[in-house]
Amino acid sequence: EYLVSNNPTLLRSGDILLSPGLGDEVLLKIQCDYDAKTGSLEVLSATTPILHEGKPITEKTEILDGATVTITDGQYLRCHFGDRIIEEERNIISRVELREVTHSYDDRETALDGITLTAHRGEMICVIGPSGCGKSTLLRCMNRMNDLIDIVRLEGYMLLHGEDINTKSVNVAELRRKVGMVFQKPNPFPKTIYENVAYGLRLQGVNKKRVLDERVEWALKGAALWDEVKDRLQDNALGLSGGQQQRLVIARSIAIQPEVILLDEPASALDPISTLKIEELIIQLKEQYTVVIVTHNMQQAARVSDYTAFLYLGELIEFGA
């Protein structure tokens, strides 16, 4: 028997935590008969209908092996009783698409001029070009970091899963949860290594120690840093080397399970060995995320990219493999 919820305070050890922030609070109870490859589901608390195979659940309902339970639009629970697996699935961003994106400052200076390109999940796109050509501005547009600048004017369409993110109706905080960004200079918080990774999770309401421990370990392993810091998680993150700090920042980003990762010259200030580790990590990340990276290093672009976009004076000069 398992409880299923997006509120970790309602769960016991071994229960199933759904990704928070995707809908209202929900609490379900699933009973499993793995030998018979079947089970039952009961809705204990929910403000919107929970659907089983497309039909609202009004009472305790039998569910079969492979059944799909819809929690919210885009969030599902898949029950594989035969494999003893009950797991969450989400609609993930399969592509990031820019159409005729023009970015200017107070109608005087144009930083980007009619940029059109598409990045698909599982692909690595490197954006290259001379200093001041608009590379970092392009990344900042993708999660609306430039909203913080009053004189910015943005035209065109930026689409995630076909939805234009450059509209007032878009929840910017939720957008930035889906589209993480890592900057050129490592920026760990003046906190412990553990708390750096857990910070975003706590903002989402995840405070149960068991859940935090699991997610912190998962993120540090995903950033290829766990083996180096597992015995000193309570040390100050500012004591790490530059390469370790950058991997810690990547761990902090993936801990909240984004769907797109933007990397702004993540290895430019690192030594060759740390740069190699970051490049190996980036190649691993593209298997799970859509990754867009800005770099000045042509050799690095050749090593890690599937596609390369060359910008010059705010214009996309060339885009291809």
Secondary structure, DSSP 8 states (H G I E B T S, - for coil): -EEEES-GGG--TT-EE--TTSSS-EEEEEEEETTTTEEEEEEEEESS--EETTEE--S-EEEETTEEEEEETTEEEEEEGGGTEEEEEE----EEEEEEEEEEETTTEEEEEEEEEEEETT-EEEEE-STTSSHHHHHHHHTTGGGG-TTEEEEEEEEETTEESSSTTS-HHHHHHHEEEE-SS----SSBHHHHHHHHHHHTT---HHHHHHHHHHHHHHTT-HHHHTT-TTSBGGGS-HHHHHHHHHHHHHHT--SEEEEESTTTTS-HHHHHHHHHHHHHHTTTSEEEEE-S-HHHHHHH-SEEEEEETTEEEEEE-
